[in-house]
Amino acid sequence: MKNLITCCICMLAMLFPGKAHLTNSPSTESTPQENILHNQELPVTILEFRGKLVFGQHVRLNWAVRDEIDVDYYEVQKIVQGIWTPLDRIPATGQDEYNYKDFNIAPRNVYRLKVVDLDESFEYSDLVRIKSRRFNAPLTVFPNPFTESFKIINENQDYSFQLFDRMGNILMEGGSDQSELEQSSSQLEKGVYFLQVIDKKTQIRKTIKIKKTDR
């Protein structure tokens, strides 16, 4: 009987060689797709990422790159209320250097780049930190978004203001010695703008992002 059992085991091993050794341990091998994702590196080298506060008006970011191959775009991100927030996407065009202007500055500004490849893989740059002064008194714009006009409400009387588009062009400017100033916007197209208010006594500047809609 013992010889018969041994013979049966040998025949099963010959018929099913893949089942000869079984284990309950999970496999630790990665799939080919997992290996691609783990080993993939973005084909670009960021030589330098820097920022500068320009005349207290805006932050200018510059980054220099090398070996830019199959890069889709650079996404500029900023910490807003403790969360990394996308500001804009800069298409990769084969240049050696790129730049971006942020007119919505705060006392502390922290930026990074999300570099995205054509296959949607990505990596992050080092951080850039910029400090700026701001108004001590409350400054608001109402309503925001606006349609026909907006009102600047500022406790710091005797101030001037400038309105910029996304490219940094000055579209409107003026001043007031009142705590409230209503400004018509009939000549503006709908979109995003940046309102910068300058305290004439302290020369402290603050910029607020505002939006015009059609209703």
C-alpha positions in Angstrom: 0.0 0.0 0.0 2.8 2.4 0.9 4.5 1.8 -2.5 1.2 2.5 -4.3 0.7 5.9 -2.5 4.3 6.9 -3.3 3.7 6.0 -7.0 0.5 8.1 -7.1 2.4 11.1 -5.7 5.1 10.8 -8.3 2.6 10.6 -11.1 0.7 13.7 -9.9 4.0 15.6 -9.8 4.8 14.7 -13.4 1.3 15.7 -14.6 1.1 19.0 -12.6 4.7 20.3 -12.1 3.5 23.8 -11.3 1.6 22.5 -8.3 4.4 20.4 -6.8 5.4 23.1 -4.2 2.6 25.3 -2.6 3.0 28.2 -0.2 0.7 30.4 1.7 3.2 33.4 1.6 2.0 36.3 -0.7 4.1 37.1 -3.7 6.5 40.1 -3.4 7.1 40.4 -7.2 6.0 43.7 -8.8 4.0 43.7 -12.1 5.7 45.2 -15.1 3.4 48.3 -14.8 4.4 48.8 -11.2 8.1 48.6 -12.1 7.5 51.3 -14.8 5.8 53.7 -12.3 8.4 53.2 -9.6 11.5 53.6 -11.8 10.2 56.4 -14.0 12.0 59.7 -13.8 10.8 63.0 -15.3 13.1 63.9 -18.3 13.9 67.4 -17.1 16.5 69.0 -14.8 15.5 72.1 -12.8 18.7 74.0 -12.5 17.3 76.8 -10.4 14.0 77.9 -8.9 13.9 81.3 -7.3 11.6 84.2 -6.5 11.7 87.9 -5.8 9.4 90.5 -4.4 9.3 93.3 -7.1 8.7 96.9 -5.7 6.4 95.4 -3.1 3.8 94.8 -5.9 4.2 91.2 -6.9 6.3 88.1 -6.6 8.3 87.1 -9.7 9.2 83.5 -10.0 11.9 82.2 -12.4 13.1 78.7 -13.1 15.9 77.5 -15.3 15.7 74.0 -16.9 17.9 71.6 -18.9 17.1 68.5 -20.9 13.4 69.3 -21.3 12.1 66.2 -23.1 8.4 65.2 -23.3 7.5 67.7 -20.5 3.8 68.9 -20.9 3.6 71.9 -18.5 4.8 73.5 -15.3 2.1 74.1 -12.7 2.8 76.9 -10.3 1.5 76.1 -6.8 1.2 78.2 -3.7 0.1 77.5 -0.1 -3.2 79.2 0.4 -4.9 78.8 3.8 -2.6 75.8 4.5 -3.4 74.0 1.3 -1.2 73.7 -1.9 -3.3 75.6 -4.5 -2.6 75.7 -8.3 -2.1 79.2 -9.6 -1.5 78.6 -13.3 -0.1 76.2 -15.9 2.9 77.3 -18.0 3.3 75.1 -21.1 6.7 73.6 -21.8 8.0 75.1 -25.0 11.6 74.1 -25.0 12.9 77.3 -23.4 15.9 77.4 -21.0 14.0 79.6 -18.5 10.4 80.4 -17.5 8.8 83.0 -15.3 5.5 83.7 -13.5 4.1 86.8 -11.7 1.9 86.5 -8.6 0.0 89.7 -7.8 -2.0 88.2 -5.0 0.7 88.4 -2.4 0.5 87.8 1.4 2.8 88.4 4.3 4.3 84.9 3.8 4.3 83.3 0.3 5.5 79.7 -0.3 5.7 78.3 -3.9 6.6 75.1 -5.7 6.5 73.7 -9.2 4.6 70.6 -10.2 6.4 69.4 -13.4 4.1 67.2 -15.4 5.2 64.9 -18.2 3.2 64.0 -21.4 2.2 60.7 -19.8 0.9 62.6 -16.7 3.8 61.5 -14.4 5.1 64.4 -12.3 7.5 65.6 -9.7 7.8 68.6 -7.4 10.5 71.3 -7.2 12.1 72.7 -4.1 10.2 75.4 -2.3 10.6 79.2 -2.7 9.6 81.4 0.3 9.0 85.1 0.0 8.0 87.5 2.8 6.0 90.7 2.3 4.5 93.4 4.4 0.8 94.1 4.4 -1.9 96.5 5.7 -2.6 96.4 9.4 -6.1 97.8 8.9 -8.8 95.7 7.2 -9.0 96.0 3.4 -11.8 94.4 1.4 -13.4 94.6 -2.0 -17.2 94.3 -2.2 -18.9 92.6 -4.0 -16.4 90.0 -5.2 -17.2 88.7 -7.8 -18.6 91.9 -9.2 -20.6 92.9 -12.3 -20.9 96.7 -13.0 -18.8 98.1 -10.2 -16.9 97.2 -7.1 -16.2 99.1 -3.8 -12.9 99.4 -2.0 -13.4 99.4 1.7 -10.2 100.4 3.5 -9.8 101.9 7.0 -6.4 103.3 6.0 -7.5 106.6 4.5 -5.4 108.4 1.9 -4.4 105.6 -0.4 -4.0 104.9 -4.1 -4.8 101.8 -6.1 -4.0 100.1 -9.4 -5.9 97.4 -11.2 -3.8 94.8 -13.1 -4.8 92.0 -15.5 -3.2 88.5 -15.4 -0.3 89.7 -17.5 0.6 92.5 -15.2 -0.8 95.4 -17.3 -2.2 98.4 -15.5 -5.9 98.8 -16.5 -7.1 101.3 -14.0 -5.6 103.5 -11.2 -6.7 106.2 -8.8 -6.8 107.2 -5.2 -9.0 108.4 -2.4 -9.0 109.9 1.1 -12.2 108.1 1.9 -12.7 104.8 3.8 -14.9 103.7 0.9 -14.5 104.1 -2.8 -16.9 102.8 -5.5 -15.3 102.2 -8.9 -17.1 101.5 -12.2 -15.9 98.5 -14.2 -18.0 98.9 -17.3 -14.8 99.0 -19.5 -13.6 95.7 -18.1 -14.2 92.3 -19.7 -15.3 89.4 -17.5 -12.3 87.6 -16.0 -9.8 87.7 -13.1 -8.0 90.9 -12.0 -5.7 92.0 -9.3 -6.3 95.1 -7.2 -3.4 96.6 -5.5 -3.9 99.3 -2.8 -1.0 101.4 -1.5 -1.1 103.2 1.8 0.4 106.6 1.0 1.7 107.2 4.5 3.5 103.8 5.1 3.9 102.8 1.5 2.6 99.3 2.5 0.9 97.5 -0.3 -1.8 94.8 -0.5 -3.1 93.0 -3.5 -6.5 91.3 -3.7 -7.7 88.9 -6.4 -11.1 90.0 -7.8 -13.3 88.6 -10.5 -15.8 90.2 -12.9 -18.8 88.1 -14.1 -21.6 88.8 -16.6 -24.3 88.4 -13.9 
